[in-house]
Amino acid sequence: MNVHHTTQIQLLQVRMDKPVCFIDTDSAGKLRVQQSALKILEQIQQPVVVVAVVGLYRTGKSHLMNRLAGKQTGFALGSTIESKTKGIWMWCVSHPTKAGTTLVLLDTEGLGDMDKGDPKHDTNIFSLAVLLSSTLVYNSRGTIDNKAVMELQYITELSECIKVKSSDEDADDSSEFVKFFPSFIWAVRDFTLELKIDGKDVTEDEYLEFALKLKHGTSRSVIEYNFPRECIQRFFPSRKCFTFPFPTAPENMSHLGSLASADISSEFLKVTDHFCKFVFHDSSVKRLKVGHTVTGRVLGHLAKTYVDTISSGAVPCLENAVIAMATIENKAAVKEGLQVYQSEMEKLKDSFPLELKDVFSEHQHLSSTATQAFMKRSFKDTDGKYLKSLEEKIIKLFDEHLCQNEHASKKRCEEILSSLSAPMMVKLKKGFYAKPGGYDLFCKDLEDIVNKYNSQAKKEVKAEEILEEFLKQKSVDSKAILQADKKLTEKEKKIKEEKEKAALLEQEIKAREEKLRQLEEKMEAVRQSNEERMRQMKEKMDEEMRLQREETERAMNRKLREQADLLQKSFKEEADVMRQEMEEFKRQNTESNRAGELVAILENSSRRHEEEVATMMQQRSVQMMAIQQMIVRSEAEINRAREFAAIVENSSRRHEELMAMMMQQYRANMMAVHSSNGCRTM
């Protein structure tokens, strides 16, 4: 019987026709996350590519985001001196080139709006865009000159607004930003210059790198000039630049969103198309600090964690966010895995009673599927606490279903015996067996019932146990019939009584042996489930370690390129600082404790398995001892029956010999009498 069911967790994809407000401010001016946006993200179980755009207000950020969404309109386009977008707005669409992925577009409030009262508001919005995105687009107008770079002052404040580790609060851990920060795109709007440096044609990327070039010297003005450029280079080693010409005539700019393609500059459309294709192809899926893939649901939790932290006046910490996400996701992973197991086992109940091997087979299949569901959602379960919780809950449900299957089997076995023994019950009520030879008739009917029952209930879990109970019940009738049977002598009754005791004991032994066999089957099922769980756990840990290595290697490669560039430009001191950062990366990668965590988790799981097996082995030993004791009792009963039968047989033989002697004596006496009578007659 095939009782396996395929369980598949659907990856929900949300269709949004227009953007919604994601993060705004309350009446007290504090940032907050909109619950309606969180509900949308909660439904997205796919990985997400998050593209956020930031920049000064009235620079056309929203138009670019609409293009990425494949729409002409959507995000609000401003046509006055006021910033149109307030807070952060969100638009979730299907990724056009990456199947099974959702593209999340975040359009942020324009920086530098004169109406804002809180001087930290812009910095907080910029920090959130960096923390939540996998690609950050900085939108500016005109050229990338020193003024444009200095306007990107928010980058210089990131080391004060974002922490990587929760320990050493005063320590500067900004050197690790490169491992977790998004890729960086500088979009220059209304660009009118020729892409030439010293009379030579250059690419847009070369133009950006030229604008970020450091100056030699140690004067205050040089330090102030270099500082924002150093921050951009250190925090965002993956950089790209696009220069957009004017999209249309100035008089049409106020209704850019409604213009037909024919009314928009072909060169602008060409650059926009190139920009969109690059974002679609090169923007990576958002990942957490530990390399865990971010889904829409996780993105919502992250946003809530970061916004709540900022609103409380604290500094957002990547490590704390990961810990908070791990707690939320691991609890949900346990619930999700358990739901997978429970829902399918509930369906199995409709087929109860089943053979034990079918229940064990389905348990192993569903336990593996539940563990897969757990592994898919969980992360940073470093001590195996949540996996252990799932194991314990599954075992509890498994035992409950075993009991329910046994109950169903017991009911069926009782129904079979009730049906088969119905004619016997009628005979008992009518006193059919209350006559000479009635005991043998009763035994024959009982034997027929047992044979038919064994044929019909041979695959039932409780077959032997219920038969044992039935025979014990019928032994009361058997004894009464035996004692009333006048055809049998007292000695014959005693022999049959001893044989019946031995038969009952033999059935009790069979029932115990069946329980022992079932326990051994359960031990094997638990062992196989544990092996499968450990295999999946090792696969997940190996994957996490691989992602961590790749994360470090990417950061190292970026640092190496920056170091080579600095050395080439004779910035030896800065290159030495970068070399020290790379050495620290290597040390952290070498000292990574993920392998140790894997060993610890595997050891904990193995220890729990050994404890389960030890408990079942103890139960097995108790049952084995009980069986051995019953076998000894059975052998003693059989020996007593044999001895009694031998005594009866010897007594019967002596009785027959005595009778033969008496008959011989009687015949001799009779012959003597006849002989005496004959003599008198003569």
Summary of the structure (lengths in Angstrom):
residues: 682
radius of gyration: 43.4
end to end distance: 98.3
largest distance: 176.4
contacts: 2110
relative contact order: 0.07
helix: 65%
strand: 9%
